Amino acid sequence: MKIKFIFLFLFIIITIVFIYIPKNDHNIKIAVIDSGIDVNHVDVSVIKRFDNKKTVMDSFGHGSAIAEIINKNNENIDFYDGNILDENGNTSVETLIKALDWCIDNKVNLINMSFGLSENNVKLQKKIDEVVSHNILIIAAAGNKFGLKSDYPARYNNVISISAVDSKNKIYKFAAKGKIDFVSLGVDVETVKIKKLAEVKVLSGTSFATANATGYISKLIPDDFSLSFKDILHRLKQKTQTLNNDERDSTYGYGLLLNKN
């Protein structure tokens, strides 16, 4: 009887522990719309790929670099590989729209777009609106525009626009200006360098700042789509270090979202 009682007691204790100890068994789902993620060089969990017919996982190297930066900031991520950029970093608006539909179908929580378009596209804007209507957050690079206006979709009001600063919070010399929401570390960034990126001595730009911001932001949003874009933006403003005297300006936006640490 004593042995049965001990086993019963242990069973009750284990059950109580299982019920009441908080569990986080759901990784946030992030789609990296880029050139692909090469898991032979980046140790991340890729759940699905937009284009499974590609024989090369990342022909450019950019997407792998972005994924590693995101993962350094948050390891609790399931990656969805929106591999649409070719070996020169190019794609079509039509393919991008299809990738955004794919993101909706797979119910991702967040989309990282470390690239952009110089001109607006009405069809793309409508698709972005549709994505955001599902409470999927889009974070996009403002662009390396030598101080000119930021790229699309970063310029849309319902997309988080990221610019780049260095370790001393000085703005990146080629960064775009205009519709900027936040800045993040994007100068002299350390990450994996393969393919064409292996030829680059130092990695700097708003695309890498966007990856840092995505990793950071992904830890601050729920995975149940319970917050709207406005809710998330409000939450991020409260966790921002102001880098100027204004509430928001065309260079730093609302301020620093992620420092070098």
Sequence and secondary structure as in RCSB ss.txt:
>XXXX:A:sequence
MKIKFIFLFLFIIITIVFIYIPKNDHNIKIAVIDSGIDVNHVDVSVIKRFDNKKTVMDSFGHGSAIAEIINKNNE
NIDFYDGNILDENGNTSVETLIKALDWCIDNKVNLINMSFGLSENNVKLQKKIDEVVSHNILIIAAAGNKFGLKS
DYPARYNNVISISAVDSKNKIYKFAAKGKIDFVSLGVDVETVKIKKLAEVKVLSGTSFATANATGYISKLIPDDF
SLSFKDILHRLKQKTQTLNNDERDSTYGYGLLLNKN
>XXXX:A:secstr
 HHHHHHHHHHHHHHHHHHHS      EEEEEEES   TTTS   EEEES TT SSS SSSHHHHHHHHHHHH S
 EEEEEEE   TTS   HHHHHHHHHHHHHTT SEEEE   BSS  HHHHHHHHHHHHTT EEEEE    TTSB 
 BTTTSTTSEEEEEE TT  B TT  BSS  EEEE SSB     GGGGG SSB SHHHHHHHHHHHHTTTS SSS
 S HHHHHHHHHTT B  SSSS BTTTBT EEE   
